[in-house]
Amino acid sequence: MGYKTIIEDDIDILVAGAGLGGCGAAFEARYWGKDKKIVIAEKANIDRSGAVAQGLYAINCYMGTRFGENNPEDHVRYARMDLMGMVREDLAFDMARHVDSAVHQFEEWGLPIMRDTKTGVYLREGRWQIMIHGESYKPIVAEAAKNSADKVFNRICVTHMLMDDTKENRVAGAVGFNVRTGNYHVFKAKTVICGAGGASNIFKPRSVGEGAGRVWYAPWSSGSAYGLMIEAGAKMTQMENRIVLARFKDGYGPVGAYFLHLKTYTQNGMGEEYESKWFPALTEMVGKEYLDTENQHLSHKPIPTCLRNHAFINEVNAGRGPIHMVTMEAFQDPHLEEIGWHNFLGMTVGQAVLWAATDVDPKYENPELTTSEPYVMGSHATGCGAWCSGPEDVSPEEYFWGYNRMTTVEGLFGAGDAVGGTPHAFSSGSFTEGRLAAKAACKYIDDGKADGIRVSDEQINRRKEEIYKPMETYTVGRNEIVAGTVNPNYINPRQGLDRLQKMMDEYCGGFGVNYMTNEKLLQIGLKKMKMLGEDLEKVAAEDIHELLRAWELKHRFLTSESVFQHTLFRKETRWPGYYYRGDAMKLDDKDWHVLTVSHRDPETGDYTMEKAPLYHLVDDE
C-alpha cells in the first residue's frame, strides 16, 4: 500500500496499551530492569488514553491498611461475595496487598486526594473508594510511564502478537499500524505486557444515532486485550461474566458517589421502595449464602451488584418504572448539590450537559436510572480475561506456572482488563497489576527464558499483508457500489459492527431481550457468528481511519465469540441481573462452583472448554 515499514527490535519489554495497567508496567519495569529496553505502543496518546482518560472522581480500590481501615483479605471477601463466589483469590489478594503503595505514589506525583482536615485520613465515598480531584489523573500517571520508557509510540493500533519461530507458544513481539500515517510498525520483543482495553460496543448500546458513542465503558475500548491474546492462543477465563450497570439514563453517569457519598436511594415510578419485594424469590434462585434477606441486618455482607440489578429489571418489567434516583432531598444541601455536579464534571461531563439540555435539575426532579447494555472488561467489577499465573507464595499448583500475571503463552503477560479473575481492581488495581507483571517479565528475561527468540521475515510480511487487506479489498471493489455504501464485494466496519451488536443483543443476552438467553439461542448465535467471521475476511477500509475501525471490529468479534462460547458452556444463571440462562435459571453450586477456561486454536479457530477448580484461599469472617 506504499506505507513505510518501521522496525523496532532488541526490545526487552513491549507494553501494548498505555492505560493505567500499561503505565504501571512501564514504571515498574524500569525499577527491576535498569538496563532493559522498554517500549510502549499506544493506540491513542498516553496522556489521555484508557478508561480514565476523561478523568475520575474516585479511586475505587484502596485498602487503607496503614489507617487501620481494611486489609487485603477483606477485599477478597468483598469481591468474592459480589461475584457470587467466582474469584481468582490468589490474584485478587496479590493485587490488594500492593495497591495502597500505588495510590500513595499517585499522591506523591501530584494527584490531589481529599483528606479529613482533622485526622489526615483520606475521605471515602464507601468502604473501598477514596475521593480525588481526578480530571488530570491520567496525565499525572502517564508522566511516570513516559519517564520510565525508552520510547513511547503513540497512535499505534496493535493488531497481532508476533510469535517465536524457534519455539512453539512463545511470544516474540507485536505488529500494528500508525492510525495517522498508516505506517507499518514491527516490535520485536522478548516479552509483551498486554495492557490493552476490554470491550464496549460488542452488545447493542441503548444510545443510537447521534448518541451512538455515548456508552458507559470507554467507547474506544474495542476488546483488543482479548482479541490480541485469543488470536495468539492464550487461554481465557470467565468470559461469560459480563457486567450490566445501573446508570443515569442516556448520559450513563455513574451512581456510586450518589449512593455512597450523597446517601441517595432509588424508588420506582410510584415513589415506592422496590428492591426488598424481589429478594425472597431471588433467595430461592441463588441461595442464602449470597442473599440472606432474613438476616441482612445481622450481616456486613453487601448485596451483590447483579442481584440489585435483578430487582431493578424485574420492577420495570412489572410495569412500575421508571426507576428514579432520589436526589431532591440531598440536593437541598448546597454542599451536597455541588458534589453531585462535580462528580459528573470530573469524569462524565456528558451527563451534566444532557441534564442541562433536557431541563433536568436534580434539585427539583428525581432523575431516571436505567440498566446499561452489557460490557466485557476484567478490571472493573467482573472477572473476564486471560487465564494467568499467580504469585508463587500464594497460588495453588493449578494457578501457578512460573511467572506472576503470565498468560498460557510464554512471555505474554497481562494487566488490568487483560487479566481474568481479579474483579474490583479498577484504576489503582490495574496499575498495580502492571507493576506485578513487569517485575515478573524482568525475571523471565533474567532467567534466560526469552533466549533465542527469532521472528522470520515471512511472518512479518504475512501480517503486513493481512493488516492492510481491508484497504486492498476496498480499492479493488469500490467501483461496484450499488447504493450508498452497499457493495456486493465487501462490508464496511460500521455494517459489521451493526451485525455483531444485533447478534450479541438478541442471542447472547443483551438489554433488548431483558438479558435472557438459552442454549438454543446461543447455538443459533454461534452459527450466525461463523458467517460474520467469514464476511469479515471481506471487510473494507476506505482510509486509515476505517482501517482502524476494521481492526477494532475484528478484536470485538474475537471477544464476542469467546463470550458466546463461555455463556453456552456455563449451564446455570450465575449472575442474575447481568444475564439469565432461561433453560438453567438457578445458580448451581454443586456443578458450577468452578472457573471456566477456554482455548481457541490459532490455526483452526476451534474452541476447547474446560472447568478449572475454584479455591477459596481466604476464610470467611
N, C-alpha and C positions, 0 to 999 in steps of 0.2 A: 504493500500500500504506500510505500515511499517514506515510511516513518523511520527515524533513526533507532538503532538498537543500542541501548546503553547497558553495559555490563558492569556490575559492582561485585567483585569477587574478594576472596580471602576474608569474608565476614565471619566472625565468631558467633555473634548472636544477632539474628534479624528479628526485630519486633514488628509484627504485622498488625497494624491498628494501634492508634495512639490515643485511645480514650484513657480513662483512669487506670485500667489494667495495664495497658501498654506503657503508660508513663511510669507506673510503679516498677515495671520490668526494666526499663532503661535506667532508671535511677539506681536500682539495687544491683544491676549487672555491673555498673561501674565500680561499686564498692568491692565486689568479690572478684572482678576481672579488670584490674587496673591496667593490664597490658593487652586487653582484648578489644577487638574492633566491634563496636556496637552500632548498628544501623537501624533507623526507624523508617518504615514505609506507611504512610497515612493517606487515606482516600480524600480527606478534606484538608484542613490546615490544623496542625497540632494545637494551636492556640484556642481554637473554638470547635473542637470535634468531640464526638462521643455523646453519651446520654446526658451529660451535664453541660453541654455546650451553651445553652441559653442561660444557665445559672441554676442555683439550687438554694432553697430556703432552709434546709436542714441537712445535717449528716445523719443518716438513718441507722448507722451501725457504730455504736461506741459503748464500750463496757462501763467505763468509769471506775475501773478497778482501784486506781490509786485514791479515789474518793470514797471507796467502800460501797459503791453502788451495785455493781454486778460482777460476776466472774464468767469466764468462757463456758463453764458447764451450764450456767443459767441460760445462756444464749442458745446452746444446743437444744436444751429442753424446750425453749420457746419455738425455735424453728421446727423442731420435730412435731410439736403439737399443731402448729399452723399448717404444716404439710401433711397432716393426717398420718404421721408416723414415718414418712418417706424422706430420710436424710442420710447422706454420707457423713456420719458423725465424726469420722476422723478428719475429713476435710473441713467441716464446719468448726470443729474445735480448734484446729490448727489456725484457721483464719482468725477466730475470735481471740485467741491468746496473743496475737500480734497486732491487732487492728488499732489499739489505742496509741501505739507508738507512731503509726502513720498519721493519725489525727493530730498528735502533738507536733509532728513535723509540719503539717499544713499550717498550723498556727504560727510556727517559727518563720515560715516563708511569707507570712503576711495575711493569711486568711483571717478575717475578723470573726471570732467565735464569741457569742454572747455569754456573759458570766453574771452570776449573782454578785452585786456590788459589795455585799457584806461578807459572804463566805468565799468568794472566788471560784466557786464550783460552776461548771458550765450549766447554762439554762437548758432545760429539757422541754420538748414537746410531749414526749412519752417516755416509757422505760428505756428505749434504745436510741431515741432521737435527740440530738443536741442542735440548738438553733444557731444559724450562722447568717452573716450578711454575705451571700454567696453569688452575687451577679458575676464576679470575676474569679470564681472558684477554679474553673478550668485553666485560664491563662496563668494563674499562680502555680498550679501543679505542673503545667506544661513547661514552665521555665526551668524547673528542676530536671525534667527529662531532657530538654534541649542542651542543658549544660553537661549532661552525662553522656550523650551520644556523640559518636564521631561524625555521623551525618544524619540529617533528617530530610527525607524525601516526602514533601507534601504533594497532594493531588495525584497520588498513585493508587489506582484501583488494583489491588492484588486479586488475581483470578484463580491461580492454581499454586499448589505446592510443587516444588521440584523434588524428585525422588532420586536417591542414590542409585547409580547404575552398577555398583560393585556389591551391594548388599541389599537384599530384599527388605522392604518395610522400614527403610531408614530415610528420613527427610534430608534434603540437600539444599534447601533454599525455597525461593518462590519467584513467580513471574507476574507481571501486570503491565499496565499502561498508564501513561500520564493523561489525565482527563481533560487537560487543556491543550497540550501539544500533540497528543497521540503517540508519542514515542514509546517504544517497547523497552521495558525495564526488566533486567535479569539480575536477581540477587542470589549469588552462590554463598551458602552459609552452612556452618557446622551444626547450628541449632536454630530453630524457629520458635518464637513465643507468639502464639496467636492471641491477640487482644482485640480481635475484630468484634463487631456488634451482633446482637441477637436479631430477632425477626419481628418487625412490624409489617403491616400491609400484606401478610400472607392470607389472612381472613378478610373478607369484605368489610370495610370500615363503615361505621354509621354515617360518617361525613362523606358527601358525594358532591359532584360538580365542582364548583369553585372551592369548596371546603375539603376536597379530597386529601389534601396534605395534613389536615387537622386531625391527628390521631394522638393517642396518649404517649406511647413509647416513641423514641426518636424516629421520624419518618425515613431518615437515611440509613437506619439500621436494617440491612437487607438480608439478614441471615447469613452473612459471609463467614461469621465464626463457625457456623455449622456446615455451610456449603464447602468451604475450603477443607475442613477436616474429614467430612463424609467422603468427598471425592478422593481424598488421599488414602482412604481405607481405615480411618480411625474408628474405633468402637464408640457408640453414643449411648447415653443413658437418660431415662426419664423424659424422653421427648414428647410423651403424651401429656406431660404436666404443664399445659398451657395456663395462662393466667387471664382472668377477667376482672376488671376493676370497676368499683363504683366511683363515678366521677361526675363533676358538674356538667350538665347537659351541653352538648355541642362544642364547648370550648375545651373539654377534657381536663378542666382544672382539678388539681389534686384535693382530696378531702381530709388528709391526715392531720394537717395543722388545725383545721376547723374542729375536728373531733377531739383532738388531744389537748390543744392549747386554748382554743376558744370555748371548749366544752359544749359545742353544739350537738344536736341529735337529729334523728330523722323521724318523719311522720309520713303516713300515707296521704292520699288525696282528700280524705275526710278528716285529717288532723289527728289521727289515731296512732298510737304505738302499735307496731305490727309484727316485730320480729318474734316475740315470745309465742305467738299463736302457731307459728310454723315449727317450733322446736320439738314438741312432743312426738309428732310423726317422724321428724328427722332423726330423733334419737333411735327410733326403730330401724332406721335405714343405716346408720353409721355406728351405733352402739354408744354406751355411756362413757367409754374411755375417751371419746372425742367430744361428746356433748352431753354432760350430765346436768340437765336443766333443773333437776330436783335439788341438787346440792351446789348449784353455781355460786350461791352466796358463801359457801364454805371453801371454795376453791379459788386459787390465784391464777388458774389456767385461763388464758383468754380464749374466747370462742374463735375457732379457725375462720379465717377470712372467707374461704369458699362457702362456709355454712351461712354466714351473714348474707352473702350473695344469693344463696338459695332462698332465703326468706324474702329478699328484695324481689327476685324474679317471680316467685310464686304469688306474691301480693299483687304485683302488676298484672299477672295473667288472670288473677281472680277479679279483675275489673276495679281495683281500688287504687289505681295510680292517679297521677304520678307520685313518685316518692319525692318529698321535699327535704332539704336541709333547713332546719330551723335556725336561721341567722338573726331574725328580728330581735331576739332577746339579747344576744351577745353584743350586737352592733349598737345597742343603746349606750354602751360604754365607749367613749371616744377612743380610748387606748386600744381596746379590742377591735374596734372598727378599723383603725389604722393598720393593725397587724393583719387583719383579714385581707385588706387590699395589698399590703406589702408582700404577702405570701404569693400573690399572683405576679406582681410587678417584678419580683425577684426571680421568677422561674417560669411562669406561664402567662406571659403578657396577653396572649390571645384571649384568655378567659375574661380579663378585665376589659379589654376592647369590646368583646361580644356583649357583655352586660351593659356597657355604656351605649353601644349601638342599638340594643334592643330594649332600652329603658328599664333595665332591671336594677333596682337599688336594694341590696340585701338588708338594708336597714329597715325598709318598709315592705319588703316582699321576700318570702322564703323561696329561694331559687330551686329549680328542679335538679334532680340527680338522674343518672341513668347508668346502666351497666355497659361496659365497653365491648368491642369485639375482642376475641382472644389474641394474646401475644405469646411468643415463644422466646424466652430470654432467661438465662440462668443466674444473673447477678442480682435480680430484684427479689421476688418472693416465690420463685419457682425453682425446680431442680434440674431443668433440662441442660444438656451439654455433653461434652466428651467424657468418656469413662477414663478417669485419670488416677495415677498412683498417688497415694497419700504419703504422709511423713513416716519415716522409719520407726520413730519412738511411739507412735500411736496406732498405726494402721494394722488391722488383721492381715494375715497372709494373702488372702484373696484381693486385698485392696492395695498391695504394695509390690511394685516391680522395679525398684531401684532408685527412682528419682522423683521427688515431690512434684506434682502437677504435670508429669509427663503422660501423654496420651499413650495408647497402644501402638502408635507409630514411633519408632525410636527417634529421639532428638526433637520431637514435636511436643511442645509444652503449651499449656493453656492458662488463661487468666480471665477473670470477670465472666462475661456471658459464655465464654468457651468451656468453662469447667462445669460438669454436671454434679448435682448432689449438694451444692452449697447455697441454699436459699438464704435470703435476708443478709446478703453481703453488701449490696448497694454500692455506692461510690467508694467509700473508705475500704470496704472489704475487697472490692475489685483491685484497688491499688495495692492492697496487702497481698492478694494472690499473685499479682505481677511480681512483687518483691520475692515471694517464695519460689515462684517459677524461675526467676533469674538466678537466684542462688543455686538452685538445683542444676540449671543449664550450665553454669560455670563449672560445677563439679563434674558434670557429664563430660565436658570438654577436657578438664584436667585429668580425668580418669582414663583418657585415651579412647573413649567410646566413639568419637567422631573421626578417628584417624582413617585415612584412605578414601574419603568421600570423593566421588567423581561424577560429574554431570556431562553427558555426551552432547555434542552439537546437534545430534538428531533429535533429542528430547527438547532442546531449546527451540529449534526450528519448528518442530511439530506443534509445540504450544503457541508459538507466534502465529502460525497459520490458523490455529483454532481460535485464538483470541480475536483476530481481525476478520474471521469468516463472515460475521453479520454484515460488515461493510461491503464485502465482496458480493454477498447474496443480494444486497440492495442495488449495487451497481449493475449487476447482470440482469436483474428482473424488474427494475423500476419502470421501464417503458410500457409494461403491461398492466398498469393500474387501471382497474375497471371504473371505480368512482371513489373520490376522496382518497382514503388510504387502503382500500380493498384491492388486494392483488392475489392472483392465483398461485404465485410463486413463493410467497412468504407471509409471515405475520410480523407486525411490529411489536416492540416491547409493551406498549400500552394495551394492545389487544391480548397479548399473552398474559399480562397481569390481571386483566379483567376476567379471563377464563379461570386462572388459578384461584382468584379470590372467590368467585362464584362456586367453584367446586369445593373449596375448603369450607365455605359457609354452609352449603346445603348438604354435604356428605360427611363432614368431619366435625360438625357441632358448633357452628357459628351462631351469632345472635339472631340471624334470620329464621332459624329453626329452634329458637329458645335453647340453644346449646345442646341439642339432642341428636344422638346418632345411634347406630346399632351395627351389627356385623354385616348385614346385607348392604346397608348404605355405604359402609367403609369399603366393601369389596367393589361396589359399583364405582365409587370414587377412585379407587386404585386403578381400575380399568381405564377410566377417563384420564387419569394422570399419566398412564403409559402413553396414551395417544398424544397428550400435550407434550410429553417428553420428546416424542418423535417429531412433533411440529417445531419444537424449539431448536432442532437442528437447522431449521429454515427461518430462524428469527433474523430480521433485517435491521440494520442501523444506517440511518441516513447520514449521520455525522458522529463526531466523537462523543457528544452528549448522549445520543441514542445508543452508542456502543456501551457506555457506562450503564444505561438502563437495561440493556440486554444482559449484561453480566450480573447485575443485581437481580434480575428476573431468574437467571439460571441458579443463583445461590438460593433464592427464595423457593424455587422449585425443589431443589435437593432437600432443603429443610422441611418443606411441606410433605414430601414423600416419606421422610422419616417420621413425621408426626402421624401420618396415616398408619404406617406400619406399627408403631408403638401403641396407638389407640386401639387398633384391631387386636393386638397381642394381649393387652391387659383386659381380661374379660370381667370387669367389675366397674362400678362407679366409685372410684377412689376419692374424687374431689367434687361432690355435688355443689353446683354453683359455678364451677369452671367448665365442666361438661358432664353429660349423662350418657351412659350406655343403656339405652332403653330396654335392651334384652338382658341386662345384668345390673339392675338398679341398686342392689345392695352392695355396701362395702364388704369385701370377703377377705378378712384377715387370715383365714385358715389357708387359703390357696395363694393369696396375692400379697401377703406381707413380705414382699420381695422387691428388689430393684429390677428394672427391665434394661436389657443391654442389647444393642443391635450392631450388626456389621453389614455394610454394603460392599459387595465385591467390586473393586475398581474396574475390573475387566468386563464383567457381565452385567453389573447393576443389580444382581440378585441380593435379596436380604436374608440374613440369618438372625433369628431372635432367640434370646435365652433369658432365663431368670438368674439373678445374682443374689446371694444371701444378704440380708439386711441385719447388720449388727447394731445393737444398742449399747454403745460403749459408756454412756453417761447414765447413771442411775436416776430414777425419778426422785423428786424431793421427798 
